[in-house]
Amino acid sequence: MKPKRKHHRKNFFVSFFLFFTVFCISSVLFYALDNRLAEIAGKISHAQLKASANEITNHSLNKVLDQMDVSASDFIMQNENGIFSANTPLINQYCTQLSNMLTQDLKLLEKEKIAVPIGSITGLSILANTGPNIHFSLMPIDIVNVDYETDLDSAGINQMHFRIWIDISTEVRIISPFYNNSFPVTRKVMLMDMVFSGQVPNQYVEIQP
């Protein structure tokens, strides 16, 4: 009976060793696969998200201008002495309405799916578009923050150059059954770039919302 016990014990240790080895190899492969998927999903989603977000942003920028019934020149004021300054109340109102609209419009990204061919995980160009697709979803997880920057300076004799930039930022999450990650989405847009005839104030302080 003793030899049989030794034989069973030996088989147990061999089985355990094989199981442990397979477990370790599987864990390493799964970790490598997860990292590879994260890298590929990040590159593809950034490109697709950038194109979709830019299209939505461009539409929203013009839509808010139409709703407010204003043009670019309305964002600057001129007093009775002919001195120009930024129309900060109107700019703040525009930023608020743009933030609300973009927060709502970017929810359309939830309907988009990012398809990553399983062959692209290999890193081989010949297999990049082969195999079934792994689908990733996009989900905005934060409100869209809209801020602005203004610049007012002299552009010649009795002329001024006035510019407004809109800074847009939010956060989007990439989701799949085995991958979940979020990343920031930012964009800077020129809202106004015009040259006026008039006096530039001796001191100009940019006022943020």
PyMOL commands that set and color helices and strands:
alter all, ss='L'
color gray80, all
select helices_A, chain A and resi 2-68+72-75+88-111+118-122+125-127
alter helices_A, ss='H'
color red, helices_A
select strands_A, chain A and resi 76-78+84-86+113-117+133-140+145-156+159-176+179-197
alter strands_A, ss='S'
color yellow, strands_A
deselect
rebuild
show_as cartoon
